[in-house]
Amino acid sequence: MYKVRIRYNTKVSEGSDLHWRVLIDGKENLATFVKLSIPTYTTKELVDGVEKWHIACDADRIQWNGTECTIS
């Protein structure tokens, strides 16, 4: 089971389309698209003293197709 947190990437480099931060068990991955096929919930966490809000889930499966992520 993976602990997944997804939030908007507010520091996108100019010309990049990596608009989503996908944190899987605490490790960050950047994505252009995220598809969720499971129940989700929201979380709020402090990151370096700043509140960050996430769409969250506990996933059995995570698939990557390039920079597109499907979570189920």
C-alpha positions in Angstrom: 0.0 0.0 0.0 1.4 3.4 -1.0 0.7 6.7 0.9 0.0 9.2 -1.9 -0.3 13.0 -1.6 -1.0 15.2 -4.7 -0.7 19.0 -4.8 -0.3 21.7 -7.4 3.2 22.6 -8.3 3.5 26.3 -7.7 7.1 26.4 -8.9 6.7 25.2 -12.5 9.6 26.2 -14.7 8.7 28.4 -17.6 7.8 26.1 -20.6 7.3 23.1 -18.3 4.0 21.2 -18.1 4.8 19.4 -14.9 2.0 21.0 -12.9 1.5 18.3 -10.3 3.6 17.1 -7.4 2.9 13.4 -6.7 4.4 12.4 -3.3 4.6 8.6 -3.0 5.6 7.5 0.5 7.3 10.9 0.9 9.2 10.8 -2.4 8.3 13.6 -4.8 7.6 12.9 -8.5 6.4 15.5 -11.0 3.5 14.8 -13.4 1.6 16.5 -16.3 -1.6 14.5 -15.6 -2.9 12.5 -12.7 -5.9 10.1 -12.9 -7.3 8.8 -9.6 -9.5 5.7 -9.7 -9.9 5.2 -5.9 -11.5 7.0 -3.0 -9.6 10.2 -2.0 -9.5 12.6 0.9 -7.8 15.9 1.7 -4.9 16.6 4.1 -3.1 19.6 5.4 0.6 19.4 6.4 3.3 21.8 7.4 6.2 21.8 4.9 9.1 24.0 6.0 6.7 26.0 8.2 4.2 26.5 5.3 0.7 24.9 5.2 0.3 22.7 2.2 -3.0 21.1 1.1 -3.2 17.8 -0.7 -5.6 15.4 -2.4 -4.6 12.1 -0.7 -5.2 8.4 -1.0 -3.8 5.0 0.0 -3.1 3.2 -3.3 -2.4 -0.4 -4.2 -1.2 0.5 -7.7 0.6 3.4 -9.3 1.4 3.4 -13.0 3.5 5.9 -15.0 3.2 6.4 -18.7 5.9 9.0 -19.3 4.9 11.9 -17.0 1.2 10.8 -16.7 0.3 9.0 -13.5 -2.6 6.7 -12.9 -3.4 5.7 -9.3 -5.7 2.9 -8.3 
